[in-house]
Amino acid sequence: MPHLLLPKQLQFKFTESIQIARAQQVVFDYTQDYGQRLKWDTFLREAVLLDGAAAAGPGVKSWCVSQHGIGMETEYVSFNPPRVAAVKLTRPAGLFRAFAGSWRFESIGPHLTEATFIYSFVLRGPLRLFSPLARYVLQRNVRGRLRDLKKMLEQPN
């Protein structure tokens, strides 16, 4: 995950994982397809690639808005199919002074993948007092997103 260049005591980080009964490449490709994103990512109400990008990749920017109306522009800083995609916040937005996330996909069998989301963030100014609450809410939402991803990918065609 990209380093946020902020004192460690200001950063909040968490990790959530789930096993999905699909091949690693299938899981990676599906999560990075912005045409499919809102079908499984119930945390978001908008997810688009910016600047005319047709697909996610290194240096590509995206705009995502949560169901709560919080939007952020991120840029892909790592993109290594089918193993990892990582983004960082391009400028402070909403609650966040800094944000970075990586999605890792590990093949643990021919048709079984462990998907791991790792998020790190720093809230803006006095909002930092609410960092533990924000971590709890974000982590709960990520757990739900992973469950929704699993459900979508494992349903019969």
N, C-alpha and C positions, 0 to 999 in steps of 0.2 A: 504494500500500500504506500502511496506517496506520503512523504513526511510533510507535516503541516507547518513546520518551522515556528512552532509556538511552544512555550513552556509546557512540559508534560502535565503539570498540575492543573492546567486549564483545559486539557483535552479529555474528552469522554469517548470511550471506545467500547464496542461490543461485537460479539460474533454469534451468528445463528446458522445452523446447518439442518439439512434434511436429505434423506435418501429418496431418489426418484427412479422409478423402474423404467428408465429410458437410457439409451446410449449417450455418452458424454457429448458427442458432437451435436446430437439432436437437442439436448438441453441447452447447450451454449448458443446454438443458432437461434433457437426459439426466444431465449431471453434477450437477445440482441437485435431482434427484428421489431422495429418500432411500429410496423403495421399490425403486429400481434400484441403489442405491449399492454394495451388497455383491456384485452380479453382476459388476462390473468392477474395483472397488477392492480388489485382493487384499492390500493392506497392512492393511486393517481387518477386524476380526471383529465389530464392532458399530458402527452409525451410525444415530442417531435424532435427530429434532427434539424439543425440550423444550417444556414448558409448554403442551401441547396444540396446538402449531403444526401446521398441515396442509401448509404449504409453506415453503420457504426464502424469506427476504426480510429487509429492514432490521430490525435489532433482534432477529431470531429467534435463539435459542440452539440449539446442537446438542451432542450428546455422541458422541464417537468413541473407540473403543478399538482400538489396533493389535494385530496378531497376537502381539506380544510382551507384551501386557497393559497397555500404557501408555495411560491414558485422559485425555482433556482435554475440558473444556467450552469452546466458542467461541461468539462472537456475530458475526453478520453486521454489518459496519460499512459495507459498500458492496454494492449489488445493483442492477446496471444491465443487464438483459437486452437483447440477447444478448451483451453485451461483457465484463462483469466481475462477479465475485463475490469479496468479500474478507472475511476473518474475523480476529478477534483472540482470544487466550486471555483468558478472563474472570477467572481467578485462577491463581496459580502451581500447577502440577500436575506430579507425577512428576519428570522430569528438568528441566522447563522453568520458568524464572523468567518468561520472556516468549516469546510466539510470535505471529506474524502470517503470513497467507498470502493471496495473491491468485491467482485463476485468471482469465486473460484469454483471450478468444476473438476472433480476427481473421479476417474473411472474406477469403480470397485468391482466391476464385473462387466461382461459383454453388453448387458442391458440394464446396468445399475450405476447410477451416478450420485455422488454426494455433492450437493450444492451448498456452498458456504458463502454467506454475505458478511463482510466485515466493514463496519462503519466507524468513523472517527469524526468528531465535531467539536467546535467551540462556539458557544452562544455569544451574541453581541453584548457588550457593556454590562449594565446591571442585570440583564437577563441571565447572566452566568449563574446567578443564585438559584435559578430553576433548572440547572443542568441535570441533576439527578432525576427530576421529574421528566424532563425531555428525553433522557436516555430510556427511562421506563416505557414511555409512550412509543418512542421510535422502535425499541426492541420488540414490543408487543406487536406493532404494525408489521415489522419485518417477519416475525413468526407467522403471522397471518398471510403475508404475501407468499412466503415459501409454501405454506399449505395449499394456497390457491394455485400456485405454479404446479405443484405435484398433482393436484386434482385435475387440472387442465391437461397435463401431459400424459397422465395415466388413464384417462377415460378412453373407452374404445372408439376407434375411428368411425 
